[in-house]
Amino acid sequence: MNSGPDAGSESPSTAEAAPLNVLITGASSGIGEAVADRFRASGARVFLTGRRSEAPATLRDGERYLPGDLGDEGFVERLVAEATAALGPLDTVVACHGLQADGAITEMDLARASQVLDANVLSVFAVVKHAVPAMRETGGQIVLVSSRLGIVGIPDQVMYTAAKGGLIMLGKGAAIELAPQNIRVNVAAPGLTETPVIEAGFQRKPDPEAYRAQRAATIPMRRLARPEEVAEAIFFLGSPASSYITGAVLPIDGGYTAA
Ligand SMILES: NC(=O)c1ccc[n+]([C@@H]2O[C@H](COP(=O)([O-])OP(=O)(O)OC[C@H]3O[C@@H](n4cnc5c(N)ncnc54)[C@H](OP(=O)(O)O)[C@@H]3O)[C@@H](O)[C@H]2O)c1
């Protein structure tokens, strides 16, 4: 029997058996909507937010969707207050909102660059800042949704890559700072995923199908991710199944960043 220093007797969080209370941002669309579906399927109680006023069609009876701009700290405070009033202390927070932005360096004005940083980093910081005091005293888990482009650079998306790279470091620093509170923080780094914003980008190209095939050809697995595949990995990081993982960056990218 292993009785050495690695033979721990601690068991994962007792929250494992109870339904998780989960706050999900960016839940009005794409990956965030799939993340809500995945937590819901596990029996979790979800509280959702997005920017558009209409709630996602997938919202179930009894669930709450609170729309607002996470760039406004007052809204973030209200969101966390309403989520805890509805659910009680939070077990899991998934920060899935973000802004994808193209533009060559010399053509992106500073106002747009600042907006990209705000949407992908500062607003996530605000969510973490206000959610931490609202989490269960025994701890919990936070998942930040970065991108493969937080790990590797590409042309014409420099501010997006800078922001998503910064988000990875936000996650690592927060993981260390919050570990004594038993709050785990991990970062999901999806690759190109079939969501409405990506599909809309394809549709703006002269030959959308040729462009899709061209993008898929740059991925070792030769296809885009489905939102459910990304959501499954986020669910793992956001549940007690990953109880000894913190400060990690998990690529969900068909091998893109392995190259
Ligand atoms: N799809 C991909 O290929 C891909 C790849 C790597 C990483 N990601 C990341 O994964 C996340 C989700 O991407 P997605 O493709 O599902 O994008 P999406 O369909 O455009 O969804 C983005 C979500 O973020 C919300 N949002 C954006 N800015 C906000 C703000 N200031 N305040 C509050 N909510 C805000 C949007 O709300 P409204 O729509 O209601 O305005 C929406 O719910 C993003 O962080 C993205 O950067 C996506």
The ligand as an SDF file (V2000), in Angstrom:
LIG
                    3D

 48 52  0  0  0  0  0  0  0  0999 V2000
  -15.9330   30.3900  -31.3320 N   0  0  0  0  0  0  0  0  0  0  0  0
  -14.6330   30.2510  -31.3710 C   0  0  0  0  0  0  0  0  0  0  0  0
  -14.0560   29.8190  -32.3880 O   0  0  0  0  0  0  0  0  0  0  0  0
  -13.7880   30.5880  -30.1670 C   0  0  0  0  0  0  0  0  0  0  0  0
  -12.4620   30.1580  -30.1700 C   0  0  0  0  0  0  0  0  0  0  0  0
  -11.6780   30.4530  -29.0580 C   0  0  0  0  0  0  0  0  0  0  0  0
  -12.2000   31.1450  -27.9900 C   0  0  0  0  0  0  0  0  0  0  0  0
  -13.4820   31.5600  -28.0250 N   0  0  0  0  0  0  0  0  0  0  0  0
  -13.9800   32.3040  -26.8590 C   0  0  0  0  0  0  0  0  0  0  0  0
  -15.0860   31.6220  -26.3260 O   0  0  0  0  0  0  0  0  0  0  0  0
  -16.0090   32.5600  -25.7730 C   0  0  0  0  0  0  0  0  0  0  0  0
  -17.3720   32.3640  -26.4170 C   0  0  0  0  0  0  0  0  0  0  0  0
  -17.2100   32.5010  -27.8070 O   0  0  0  0  0  0  0  0  0  0  0  0
  -18.4350   32.3110  -28.8350 P   0  0  0  0  0  0  0  0  0  0  0  0
  -17.8740   31.9320  -30.1310 O   0  0  0  0  0  0  0  0  0  0  0  0
  -19.4910   31.4910  -28.2130 O   0  0  0  0  0  0  0  0  0  0  0  0
  -18.8560   33.8410  -28.9590 O   0  0  0  0  0  0  0  0  0  0  0  0
  -20.2640   34.5590  -29.1310 P   0  0  0  0  0  0  0  0  0  0  0  0
  -21.2510   33.6280  -29.7690 O   0  0  0  0  0  0  0  0  0  0  0  0
  -19.9590   35.8540  -29.7760 O   0  0  0  0  0  0  0  0  0  0  0  0
  -20.6800   34.7990  -27.6070 O   0  0  0  0  0  0  0  0  0  0  0  0
  -20.0330   35.7490  -26.8460 C   0  0  0  0  0  0  0  0  0  0  0  0
  -20.8340   35.9580  -25.5970 C   0  0  0  0  0  0  0  0  0  0  0  0
  -20.2260   36.9950  -24.7930 O   0  0  0  0  0  0  0  0  0  0  0  0
  -21.2210   37.9860  -24.4930 C   0  0  0  0  0  0  0  0  0  0  0  0
  -20.5530   39.2720  -24.3330 N   0  0  0  0  0  0  0  0  0  0  0  0
  -19.6350   39.8410  -25.1390 C   0  0  0  0  0  0  0  0  0  0  0  0
  -19.2500   41.0290  -24.6520 N   0  0  0  0  0  0  0  0  0  0  0  0
  -19.9420   41.2030  -23.4850 C   0  0  0  0  0  0  0  0  0  0  0  0
  -19.9950   42.2350  -22.5230 C   0  0  0  0  0  0  0  0  0  0  0  0
  -19.2510   43.3490  -22.6410 N   0  0  0  0  0  0  0  0  0  0  0  0
  -20.8130   42.0940  -21.4740 N   0  0  0  0  0  0  0  0  0  0  0  0
  -21.5750   40.9890  -21.3280 C   0  0  0  0  0  0  0  0  0  0  0  0
  -21.5620   39.9700  -22.2090 N   0  0  0  0  0  0  0  0  0  0  0  0
  -20.7650   40.0910  -23.2810 C   0  0  0  0  0  0  0  0  0  0  0  0
  -22.1650   37.9310  -25.6770 C   0  0  0  0  0  0  0  0  0  0  0  0
  -23.3970   38.5340  -25.3580 O   0  0  0  0  0  0  0  0  0  0  0  0
  -24.4080   38.9990  -26.5360 P   0  0  0  0  0  0  0  0  0  0  0  0
  -24.1800   38.0950  -27.7110 O   0  0  0  0  0  0  0  0  0  0  0  0
  -25.7420   38.8250  -25.8930 O   0  0  0  0  0  0  0  0  0  0  0  0
  -24.0360   40.4060  -26.8520 O   0  0  0  0  0  0  0  0  0  0  0  0
  -22.2580   36.4260  -25.8710 C   0  0  0  0  0  0  0  0  0  0  0  0
  -23.1200   35.8510  -24.9100 O   0  0  0  0  0  0  0  0  0  0  0  0
  -15.4200   33.9490  -26.0100 C   0  0  0  0  0  0  0  0  0  0  0  0
  -14.6820   34.3410  -24.8800 O   0  0  0  0  0  0  0  0  0  0  0  0
  -14.4730   33.6940  -27.1870 C   0  0  0  0  0  0  0  0  0  0  0  0
  -13.4310   34.6350  -27.2350 O   0  0  0  0  0  0  0  0  0  0  0  0
  -14.3060   31.2960  -29.0800 C   0  0  0  0  0  0  0  0  0  0  0  0
  1  2  1  0
  2  3  2  0
  2  4  1  0
  4  5  1  0
  4 48  2  0
  5  6  2  0
  6  7  1  0
  7  8  2  0
  8  9  1  0
  8 48  1  0
  9 10  1  0
  9 46  1  0
 10 11  1  0
 11 12  1  0
 11 44  1  0
 12 13  1  0
 13 14  1  0
 14 15  2  0
 14 16  1  0
 14 17  1  0
 17 18  1  0
 18 19  2  0
 18 20  1  0
 18 21  1  0
 21 22  1  0
 22 23  1  0
 23 24  1  0
 23 42  1  0
 24 25  1  0
 25 26  1  0
 25 36  1  0
 26 27  1  0
 26 35  1  0
 27 28  2  0
 28 29  1  0
 29 30  1  0
 29 35  2  0
 30 31  1  0
 30 32  2  0
 32 33  1  0
 33 34  2  0
 34 35  1  0
 36 37  1  0
 36 42  1  0
 37 38  1  0
 38 39  2  0
 38 40  1  0
 38 41  1  0
 42 43  1  0
 44 45  1  0
 44 46  1  0
 46 47  1  0
M  CHG  2   8   1  16  -1
M  END
$$$$
